[in-house]
Structure formats: C-alpha cells, structure tokens
Amino acid sequence: MRGWIGLAIIAGIIYYFATETDKLDKPINDIKTMFTKADKKLDSMTGTKITKIDKHIPQIKTEIYERLSTIEIRELDGVFTSNEAISEFKSQYCHSSARHPVFTKDNLQFICDKI
C-alpha cells in the first residue's frame, strides 16, 4: 500500500510541474528534438523514404503566388521544399497570434488557409 501512495505522490508532483510550471518544457522539447534527429538519421541511413505526393501543391502555389510580392514569393519557395517544411511552417505560423517577418498579416492568413 505504501508503494501506491509514493507512486501517487510522484505522479502528482510530475503532473504539477508539467501543467502549472514551465520547468519541464525544455526537457520535453529536447526529447522531441532527439527523436526527430534520430528519425531523420534512420531515414538517411536506410536510404529509403516514403514520400506522399501531393498533387494540389502546384495549384496552391500558383494561387498564392498571384497575391505575393517578389520577396514573399522567395520566402515561400523555402517553405514548399518538402511536406515536413510545410507542416513545420503551419505549426509555427498558422495560429491566431502568429506573425511572420516577411509575409503581411493578410497574406500569412491566406497562405495558412490554402495550405
């Protein structure tokens, strides 16, 4: 019975630090980064990679490019390099409080709506 009480106390402490403080944010991000690097290394070692071909990307690019300035188009070309890059862009810039150093607020919203 004492083991369960100790385990409950430890779980409560971990829960507190995970939800009420930012003490575990850096270790959690470090672990996520480590797994991402390991996954990329494994992909490069095996030489095979499953790639989903999205046929809508060229059409989306054309629609978006019609609105953008030359500088914004160059910046967006860096985003459309891979599906992972697009996903990373979406997670970083496609939320209500996001700002981008190159895209205007309206163009950023338009890009996020399209991708």
Secondary structure as UniProt FT lines:
FT   HELIX           2..20
FT   TURN            23..24
FT   HELIX           25..46
FT   TURN            55..56
FT   HELIX           57..65
FT   TURN            66..67
FT   HELIX           70..79
FT   TURN            80..81
FT   HELIX           83..93
FT   TURN            96..97
FT   HELIX           105..114
//
